[in-house]
Amino acid sequence: MNRIHTVARHGSCAALAAACTFAPLISVQAQVANPQPIASAVNYAGRPPADRDRDTLRMPAETLAFAGVKPGQVVADLVPGDGYYTRIFSHIVGPRGHVYPFVPVVGGLGAERKQQADANRPGIQTKPLGIDTILSVQDVYEYSDNVTALWAQLTQYGGQFPLPAQANVVWTYGGYHDLHMAKYKGMDLIAIDKAIFRALRPDGTFVIAGNEAAKGSGVSSLATMFRIESDTVKAEVTAAGFLFDGESSLLSNPLDDHSKKGIDPSLQGRPDRFLLRFKKPATATGDQRPPANTMKNYYGNTYIYNLGEETERHHFYYPDGRYQEFGANGKAMVQEGTWYWDADGHNCQLHQYPADQRGEVVCHSFVARELNVVGQQDNGYDPPLGAHATEIIPGYHALPH
Protein backbone atom coordinates (compact mmCIF):
# COMPACT_ATOMS: atom_id res chain seq x y z
CA MET A 1 0.00 0.00 0.00
CA ASN A 2 1.65 3.21 -1.15
CA ARG A 3 0.44 6.61 -0.02
CA ILE A 4 1.15 10.02 -1.50
CA HIS A 5 2.08 12.58 1.12
CA THR A 6 3.17 16.16 0.80
CA VAL A 7 6.53 16.24 2.52
CA ALA A 8 9.30 18.70 3.25
CA ARG A 9 12.74 17.17 3.70
CA HIS A 10 15.41 18.32 6.16
CA GLY A 11 14.59 21.97 6.64
CA SER A 12 16.87 23.99 8.88
CA CYS A 13 16.31 26.50 11.64
CA ALA A 14 19.28 27.79 13.60
CA ALA A 15 17.28 29.85 16.08
CA LEU A 16 13.79 30.93 16.98
CA ALA A 17 13.34 33.88 14.68
CA ALA A 18 11.00 35.19 12.02
CA ALA A 19 13.69 34.48 9.45
CA CYS A 20 13.49 30.75 10.14
CA THR A 21 13.15 29.02 6.77
CA PHE A 22 12.34 25.50 5.69
CA ALA A 23 12.80 23.57 2.51
CA PRO A 24 9.92 23.97 0.02
CA LEU A 25 7.22 21.36 0.03
CA ILE A 26 7.71 18.57 -2.47
CA SER A 27 5.54 15.60 -3.32
CA VAL A 28 7.10 12.25 -2.47
CA GLN A 29 5.81 8.72 -2.33
CA ALA A 30 5.92 7.34 1.21
CA GLN A 31 6.74 3.64 1.10
CA VAL A 32 5.19 1.55 3.88
CA ALA A 33 7.18 -1.68 4.03
CA ASN A 34 4.63 -3.64 6.03
CA PRO A 35 1.31 -1.84 6.58
CA GLN A 36 -0.48 -4.95 7.85
CA PRO A 37 0.16 -4.46 11.62
CA ILE A 38 -1.22 -0.92 11.44
CA ALA A 39 -4.24 -1.98 9.39
CA SER A 40 -4.91 -4.86 11.76
CA ALA A 41 -4.73 -2.57 14.78
CA VAL A 42 -7.08 0.01 13.25
CA ASN A 43 -9.55 -2.67 12.10
CA TYR A 44 -9.48 -4.55 15.41
CA ALA A 45 -13.08 -5.37 16.28
CA GLY A 46 -12.57 -4.66 19.98
CA ARG A 47 -11.90 -0.94 19.54
CA PRO A 48 -14.54 1.24 21.25
CA PRO A 49 -17.24 2.56 18.87
CA ALA A 50 -16.40 6.13 19.92
CA ASP A 51 -12.85 5.59 18.66
CA ARG A 52 -14.05 4.17 15.34
CA ASP A 53 -16.32 7.18 14.89
CA ARG A 54 -13.25 9.43 14.88
CA ASP A 55 -11.24 7.42 12.36
CA THR A 56 -12.49 9.38 9.36
CA LEU A 57 -11.19 12.61 10.89
CA ARG A 58 -7.94 11.25 12.34
CA MET A 59 -6.98 8.78 9.58
CA PRO A 60 -4.97 6.57 11.96
CA ALA A 61 -3.79 4.02 9.38
CA GLU A 62 -2.26 6.69 7.18
CA THR A 63 -0.91 8.96 9.90
CA LEU A 64 0.73 6.14 11.86
CA ALA A 65 2.30 4.80 8.67
CA PHE A 66 3.74 8.30 8.20
CA ALA A 67 5.00 8.15 11.79
CA GLY A 68 6.69 4.81 11.08
CA VAL A 69 5.23 2.86 14.03
CA LYS A 70 6.17 -0.83 13.85
CA PRO A 71 5.87 -4.06 15.84
CA GLY A 72 8.37 -4.41 18.68
CA GLN A 73 8.88 -0.68 19.15
CA VAL A 74 8.71 1.45 22.28
CA VAL A 75 6.22 4.28 21.73
CA ALA A 76 5.45 7.24 24.01
CA ASP A 77 2.00 8.78 23.58
CA LEU A 78 2.48 12.30 24.94
CA VAL A 79 -0.75 13.90 26.28
CA PRO A 80 -2.75 10.75 25.40
CA GLY A 81 -6.22 12.10 26.11
CA ASP A 82 -8.70 9.25 26.36
CA GLY A 83 -6.30 6.68 24.91
CA TYR A 84 -7.49 6.68 21.29
CA TYR A 85 -3.94 6.26 19.96
CA THR A 86 -2.68 4.33 23.00
CA ARG A 87 -5.04 1.46 22.18
CA ILE A 88 -3.96 1.38 18.54
CA PHE A 89 -0.26 1.58 19.46
CA SER A 90 -0.67 -1.36 21.83
CA HIS A 91 -1.90 -3.60 19.02
CA ILE A 92 0.74 -2.39 16.55
CA VAL A 93 3.82 -2.85 18.76
CA GLY A 94 2.56 -6.18 20.09
CA PRO A 95 4.04 -8.29 22.90
CA ARG A 96 7.64 -7.40 22.03
CA GLY A 97 6.96 -3.67 22.19
CA HIS A 98 5.66 -1.27 24.83
CA VAL A 99 3.52 1.85 24.97
CA TYR A 100 3.93 4.63 27.53
CA PRO A 101 0.99 7.05 27.58
CA PHE A 102 2.58 10.09 29.25
CA VAL A 103 0.46 12.64 31.13
CA PRO A 104 2.33 15.85 32.06
CA VAL A 105 1.46 17.45 35.40
CA VAL A 106 2.22 20.79 37.01
CA GLY A 107 3.30 20.96 40.63
CA GLY A 108 3.36 17.23 41.23
CA LEU A 109 0.73 14.70 42.18
CA GLY A 110 -0.39 16.40 45.37
CA ALA A 111 -1.23 19.66 43.61
CA GLU A 112 -3.17 17.83 40.88
CA ARG A 113 -5.20 15.83 43.38
CA LYS A 114 -5.92 18.91 45.51
CA GLN A 115 -7.12 20.82 42.46
CA GLN A 116 -9.42 17.93 41.63
CA ALA A 117 -10.75 17.74 45.20
CA ASP A 118 -11.33 21.51 45.38
CA ALA A 119 -13.32 21.38 42.15
CA ASN A 120 -15.36 18.36 43.20
CA ARG A 121 -18.15 20.21 44.98
CA PRO A 122 -21.93 19.71 44.87
CA GLY A 123 -23.42 20.93 41.62
CA ILE A 124 -20.08 20.98 39.81
CA GLN A 125 -19.29 18.25 37.34
CA THR A 126 -15.55 17.65 37.03
CA LYS A 127 -13.64 15.61 34.50
CA PRO A 128 -11.35 12.88 35.79
CA LEU A 129 -7.66 13.67 35.82
CA GLY A 130 -5.81 12.70 32.69
CA ILE A 131 -3.90 9.95 34.47
CA ASP A 132 -7.12 8.39 35.77
CA THR A 133 -8.54 8.28 32.25
CA ILE A 134 -5.49 6.57 30.79
CA LEU A 135 -5.16 4.18 33.73
CA SER A 136 -8.59 2.88 32.80
CA VAL A 137 -7.06 1.86 29.45
CA GLN A 138 -4.08 0.20 31.12
CA ASP A 139 -6.47 -1.71 33.39
CA VAL A 140 -8.13 -3.45 30.44
CA TYR A 141 -6.72 -6.97 30.27
CA GLU A 142 -5.70 -6.85 26.60
CA TYR A 143 -3.58 -3.73 27.18
CA SER A 144 -2.15 -4.54 30.60
CA ASP A 145 0.92 -6.39 29.33
CA ASN A 146 2.34 -3.69 27.08
CA VAL A 147 0.84 -0.37 28.26
CA THR A 148 2.24 1.51 31.26
CA ALA A 149 0.77 4.90 32.12
CA LEU A 150 3.15 7.59 33.41
CA TRP A 151 2.32 10.81 35.23
CA ALA A 152 5.22 13.20 35.76
CA GLN A 153 6.46 16.76 35.71
CA LEU A 154 8.47 17.73 32.64
CA THR A 155 10.29 20.68 34.15
CA GLN A 156 12.58 19.00 36.69
CA TYR A 157 16.33 19.03 36.03
CA GLY A 158 15.87 21.74 33.41
CA GLY A 159 13.62 19.47 31.38
CA GLN A 160 12.98 15.74 31.68
CA PHE A 161 11.03 13.00 29.88
CA PRO A 162 11.53 10.05 32.23
CA LEU A 163 10.70 6.95 30.22
CA PRO A 164 11.65 3.50 31.57
CA ALA A 165 13.06 2.52 28.15
CA GLN A 166 14.48 4.26 25.10
CA ALA A 167 11.69 5.17 22.71
CA ASN A 168 11.55 4.56 18.97
CA VAL A 169 8.68 7.00 18.52
CA VAL A 170 7.29 9.87 20.58
CA TRP A 171 3.86 10.86 19.27
CA THR A 172 1.56 13.70 20.26
CA TYR A 173 -1.76 14.56 18.65
CA GLY A 174 -2.94 18.00 19.72
CA GLY A 175 -0.82 17.80 22.86
CA TYR A 176 2.17 19.92 21.89
CA HIS A 177 0.27 23.20 21.82
CA ASP A 178 -1.29 22.27 25.19
CA LEU A 179 2.17 22.55 26.78
CA HIS A 180 2.26 26.20 25.69
CA MET A 181 -1.02 26.95 27.47
CA ALA A 182 -1.25 28.96 30.69
CA LYS A 183 -2.11 25.79 32.63
CA TYR A 184 1.50 24.65 32.27
CA LYS A 185 2.87 27.98 33.52
CA GLY A 186 5.23 28.88 30.72
CA MET A 187 7.12 25.64 30.16
CA ASP A 188 10.37 25.98 28.25
CA LEU A 189 9.38 23.87 25.25
CA ILE A 190 12.90 23.76 23.82
CA ALA A 191 14.11 22.30 27.13
CA ILE A 192 11.28 19.75 27.02
CA ASP A 193 12.10 18.94 23.39
CA LYS A 194 15.72 18.37 24.39
CA ALA A 195 14.56 15.93 27.08
CA ILE A 196 12.46 14.08 24.51
CA PHE A 197 15.51 14.06 22.23
CA ARG A 198 17.59 12.37 24.94
CA ALA A 199 14.84 9.82 25.65
CA LEU A 200 14.70 8.66 22.01
CA ARG A 201 16.97 6.12 20.39
CA PRO A 202 19.38 7.49 17.78
CA ASP A 203 17.34 7.66 14.56
CA GLY A 204 14.17 7.79 16.67
CA THR A 205 11.15 9.80 15.55
CA PHE A 206 9.18 12.64 17.15
CA VAL A 207 5.80 13.19 15.44
CA ILE A 208 3.54 16.15 16.20
CA ALA A 209 0.02 16.90 14.98
CA GLY A 210 -1.70 20.16 15.84
CA ASN A 211 -4.14 22.84 14.75
CA GLU A 212 -2.49 25.19 12.27
CA ALA A 213 -2.50 28.92 13.04
CA ALA A 214 -2.36 31.93 10.73
CA LYS A 215 1.01 32.66 9.17
CA GLY A 216 3.18 34.74 11.48
CA SER A 217 0.95 34.27 14.53
CA GLY A 218 3.29 31.90 16.39
CA VAL A 219 1.65 30.99 19.69
CA SER A 220 -0.43 34.18 20.00
CA SER A 221 -3.71 32.44 19.10
CA LEU A 222 -3.33 29.56 21.53
CA ALA A 223 -5.56 30.89 24.29
CA THR A 224 -8.34 32.13 22.01
CA MET A 225 -8.13 29.80 19.00
CA PHE A 226 -6.41 26.64 20.30
CA ARG A 227 -3.93 26.94 17.43
CA ILE A 228 -0.16 27.09 17.02
CA GLU A 229 1.80 27.90 13.89
CA SER A 230 3.63 24.90 12.47
CA ASP A 231 6.73 27.01 11.74
CA THR A 232 6.97 27.77 15.46
CA VAL A 233 6.85 24.06 16.26
CA LYS A 234 9.53 23.36 13.64
CA ALA A 235 11.74 26.08 15.08
CA GLU A 236 11.44 24.84 18.66
CA VAL A 237 11.97 21.17 17.89
CA THR A 238 14.91 21.67 15.54
CA ALA A 239 16.49 24.01 18.08
CA ALA A 240 16.55 21.00 20.43
CA GLY A 241 18.72 19.03 18.00
CA PHE A 242 16.16 17.23 15.85
CA LEU A 243 16.25 17.09 12.06
CA PHE A 244 13.04 18.07 10.30
CA ASP A 245 12.19 14.89 8.41
CA GLY A 246 8.80 15.30 6.82
CA GLU A 247 5.44 17.06 6.67
CA SER A 248 2.19 15.41 5.64
CA SER A 249 -0.96 17.06 4.34
CA LEU A 250 -3.13 14.12 5.44
CA LEU A 251 -4.90 16.16 8.12
CA SER A 252 -4.95 19.51 6.32
CA ASN A 253 -8.17 21.35 5.51
CA PRO A 254 -7.81 24.14 2.92
CA LEU A 255 -11.32 25.39 3.76
CA ASP A 256 -10.21 26.41 7.26
CA ASP A 257 -9.25 30.10 7.17
CA HIS A 258 -7.59 29.93 10.64
CA SER A 259 -9.89 32.68 11.93
CA LYS A 260 -12.09 30.26 13.83
CA LYS A 261 -11.32 28.30 16.95
CA GLY A 262 -9.73 24.95 16.32
CA ILE A 263 -12.75 23.44 18.06
CA ASP A 264 -15.32 25.61 16.24
CA PRO A 265 -18.45 23.52 15.46
CA SER A 266 -18.60 24.88 11.91
CA LEU A 267 -15.37 23.04 11.14
CA GLN A 268 -17.10 19.74 12.02
CA GLY A 269 -13.99 18.47 13.76
CA ARG A 270 -11.75 19.21 10.79
CA PRO A 271 -9.57 22.24 11.50
CA ASP A 272 -6.51 22.56 9.32
CA ARG A 273 -4.02 20.28 11.09
CA PHE A 274 -0.32 19.97 10.43
CA LEU A 275 1.50 16.65 10.80
CA LEU A 276 5.25 16.99 11.33
CA ARG A 277 7.97 14.36 11.64
CA PHE A 278 11.38 14.93 13.22
CA LYS A 279 14.36 12.60 13.54
CA LYS A 280 17.04 12.23 16.16
CA PRO A 281 20.28 11.92 14.14
CA ALA A 282 21.66 8.39 13.97
CA THR A 283 25.01 9.79 15.12
CA ALA A 284 23.55 11.42 18.26
CA THR A 285 24.52 10.27 21.74
CA GLY A 286 22.52 7.27 22.81
CA ASP A 287 21.16 6.20 26.16
CA GLN A 288 22.87 7.55 29.29
CA ARG A 289 21.28 5.07 31.71
CA PRO A 290 23.70 3.41 34.14
CA PRO A 291 24.27 -0.32 33.57
CA ALA A 292 21.47 -2.52 34.82
CA ASN A 293 23.66 -3.99 37.60
CA THR A 294 24.73 -0.62 39.00
CA MET A 295 22.84 -1.20 42.27
CA LYS A 296 23.58 -4.91 42.67
CA ASN A 297 25.47 -4.36 45.94
CA TYR A 298 22.52 -2.51 47.48
CA TYR A 299 19.63 -4.93 46.94
CA GLY A 300 18.09 -5.75 50.30
CA ASN A 301 19.90 -2.92 52.10
CA THR A 302 18.17 0.12 53.49
CA TYR A 303 18.35 3.36 51.55
CA ILE A 304 17.63 6.29 53.83
CA TYR A 305 17.10 9.90 52.86
CA ASN A 306 15.92 12.96 54.75
CA LEU A 307 17.84 11.28 57.55
CA GLY A 308 16.62 12.20 61.05
CA GLU A 309 13.86 14.47 59.72
CA GLU A 310 10.12 14.17 60.07
CA THR A 311 9.99 12.92 56.48
CA GLU A 312 12.79 10.36 56.87
CA ARG A 313 12.24 7.59 54.33
CA HIS A 314 13.61 4.08 53.94
CA HIS A 315 13.79 2.48 50.50
CA PHE A 316 14.25 -1.14 49.53
CA TYR A 317 15.19 -1.94 45.96
CA TYR A 318 14.88 -5.38 44.38
CA PRO A 319 16.70 -6.90 41.39
CA ASP A 320 13.40 -7.45 39.56
CA GLY A 321 12.76 -3.68 39.45
CA ARG A 322 10.39 -3.40 42.42
CA TYR A 323 10.83 -1.00 45.31
CA GLN A 324 9.19 -0.44 48.70
CA GLU A 325 9.31 2.67 50.86
CA PHE A 326 8.61 3.08 54.57
CA GLY A 327 8.72 6.01 56.93
CA ALA A 328 11.04 5.97 59.91
CA ASN A 329 9.82 4.27 63.08
CA GLY A 330 6.71 2.89 61.46
CA LYS A 331 5.41 6.17 60.01
CA ALA A 332 2.63 5.58 57.52
CA MET A 333 4.32 6.92 54.36
CA VAL A 334 4.16 3.56 52.62
CA GLN A 335 4.69 3.36 48.87
CA GLU A 336 5.30 0.50 46.47
CA GLY A 337 6.02 0.30 42.78
CA THR A 338 8.88 -0.13 40.36
CA TRP A 339 12.19 1.67 39.92
CA TYR A 340 14.27 2.32 36.85
CA TRP A 341 16.97 4.58 35.40
CA ASP A 342 15.84 7.17 32.87
CA ALA A 343 17.83 8.24 29.79
CA ASP A 344 19.61 10.96 31.80
CA GLY A 345 20.72 8.53 34.50
CA HIS A 346 18.19 9.66 37.10
CA ASN A 347 16.85 7.04 39.48
CA CYS A 348 13.06 7.05 39.08
CA GLN A 349 10.26 5.50 41.10
CA LEU A 350 7.00 4.64 39.37
CA HIS A 351 4.45 4.56 42.19
CA GLN A 352 1.75 1.90 41.97
CA TYR A 353 0.53 2.08 45.58
CA PRO A 354 -1.25 3.81 47.28
CA ALA A 355 -4.00 4.00 44.70
CA ASP A 356 -4.10 7.80 44.38
CA GLN A 357 -0.40 7.83 43.47
CA ARG A 358 -0.64 5.12 40.84
CA GLY A 359 1.33 6.01 37.73
CA GLU A 360 3.22 8.93 39.29
CA VAL A 361 6.91 9.09 38.41
CA VAL A 362 9.40 10.86 40.67
CA CYS A 363 13.08 10.96 39.68
CA HIS A 364 16.12 11.81 41.78
CA SER A 365 19.74 12.78 41.30
CA PHE A 366 21.39 11.20 44.32
CA VAL A 367 24.88 10.60 45.61
CA ALA A 368 25.19 7.53 47.86
CA ARG A 369 27.31 7.54 51.04
CA GLU A 370 27.66 4.43 53.18
CA LEU A 371 26.92 4.97 56.87
CA ASN A 372 28.44 1.72 58.16
CA VAL A 373 25.48 1.11 60.43
CA VAL A 374 25.95 -2.39 61.83
CA GLY A 375 23.36 -4.57 63.53
CA GLN A 376 20.45 -2.23 62.92
CA GLN A 377 17.32 -3.35 64.79
CA ASP A 378 14.70 -5.30 62.85
CA ASN A 379 11.53 -3.16 62.89
CA GLY A 380 9.43 -5.99 61.55
CA TYR A 381 9.27 -4.61 58.03
CA ASP A 382 9.19 -6.94 55.05
CA PRO A 383 12.04 -7.29 54.25
CA PRO A 384 13.71 -6.48 57.61
CA LEU A 385 16.17 -3.62 57.73
CA GLY A 386 19.58 -4.71 56.50
CA ALA A 387 22.90 -4.98 58.28
CA HIS A 388 24.05 -1.66 56.95
CA ALA A 389 22.41 1.41 55.49
CA THR A 390 23.14 4.01 52.87
CA GLU A 391 22.19 7.63 53.25
CA ILE A 392 21.02 9.19 49.99
CA ILE A 393 22.01 12.83 49.71
CA PRO A 394 20.39 15.02 47.05
CA GLY A 395 22.99 16.00 44.47
CA TYR A 396 23.10 17.75 41.13
CA HIS A 397 23.13 15.51 38.09
CA ALA A 398 26.29 15.87 36.01
CA LEU A 399 24.83 15.33 32.53
CA PRO A 400 24.33 18.53 30.51
CA HIS A 401 20.79 19.74 29.88
Secondary structure, DSSP 8 states (H G I E B T S, - for coil): -EEEEEE--S---SSSSTT------EEEEEE-S--HHHHHHHT-TTS-HHHHHTHHHH-HHHHHHHHT--TT-EEEEES-TTSHHHHHHHHHH-TT-EEEEEEE-SSHHHHHHHHHHHH--TT------HHHHHHHHHTSGGGTTTB--EEE-S-GGGS----SS-EEEEEEES-TGGGGSGGGTS--HHHHHHHHHHHEEEEEEEEEEEEB--TT-TTTTHHHH--B-HHHHHHHHHHTT-EEEEEE-TT--TT--S-S-TT-GGGTT---EEEEEEE--TTS-------TTTTTTTTTSEEEESTTSTT-EEEEE-TTSEEEEEEGGG-S--EEEEEEE-TTS-EEEEEEESGGGTTBEEEE-EEEEE----S----S-SS---SSEEEEEE----S--
